[in-house]
Amino acid sequence: MLNDGKNPPKPRDKAAEARNEEREKRYRAFQDGLRAIWSEMKRVTWPSREEWVSATLVTIGLVLVVAVWTTAIGQLAIWIFKTGQ
């Protein structure tokens, strides 16, 4: 008998049926997770463009400060612990 696409073929044994049920559970869990993410994304208060730009500039500034500080401490350590040169 040909499968007309309306009724899926019947599993041949209980193991195949269990695998299909597990696959369906994972698919439903995945769908539920996506729905939860979408619902949560609707509730988020997104920053305005000005807030976003301001936060980005603060982040870049702090990264530069940490880079300069780390370089200065490294150079100081090299100068203090310089051996025989």
N, C-alpha and C positions, 0 to 999 in steps of 0.2 A: 504494500500500500504506500502511495506517495504521500509525503507531508505537504499539505496545502498551505502551510504557514499559519493556519489558525490555531491548531493544536500542536504544542511541542511534542516531540517523540517521548514516549514513556521510558524511564530508566529501566535497565534490564535487571538490576539487582539492588539490594538495600544499600550497598556501599556507594553506588552511583547516585542513588536517591539522597543519601546523607551528604555527599559532596555537593549536589545541586542545592540542597537546603542551606548548607554552610555558605555557598557562593551567594545565594540570595540574601542571607543575613548580613554578609559583609557589604553587599551592594546597598541594602537598605540603611545600614549604619553609615556608609559613606554619604548617601543622599541626606540623611539626617544631619550629619556633620556639616555638609555644605549649606543646608538650610539654616542651621544655627549660626554659621559664620555670616551668611547674608543678613540675617536678622540683627546680629550684633553690629555689623558694619553700618546698618541704617541708624543705629542709636548713637554712633560716635559723633562727637562734636569736633568737626574738622577745623583746623586753624585757618585764619584768613591768610591771604598772600603776604600781607605785611608781617604777621606773626611768624609765618614760615621763613621768610627771608631773614628776619631778625634772629630767629633760633639758629639758622644755618650759619650766619655770620659769627654768632657767639661760639658755635661749635668749632668753626675754622680757627677763630682766634685762640681758643683754649688748646687746640691741637698744636698751633704754632708755639704757644707759651711752653707747653710740655716738651716740645721738640728742642727749643732753645735751652730749657732747664736741663734736659737729659744730656745734651751736647756739652754744656758748661760743666756739669758734674763729671762727665767722662774725661774731659780735658784736664780738669783739676786732679782727678785720680791719676791720670797719666803723668802729670807734672810732679805730683807728690811721690809716686812710686817708681819714677824713672830710675833705672839702674845702670850705672856705668857708662852713660853716654854724655 
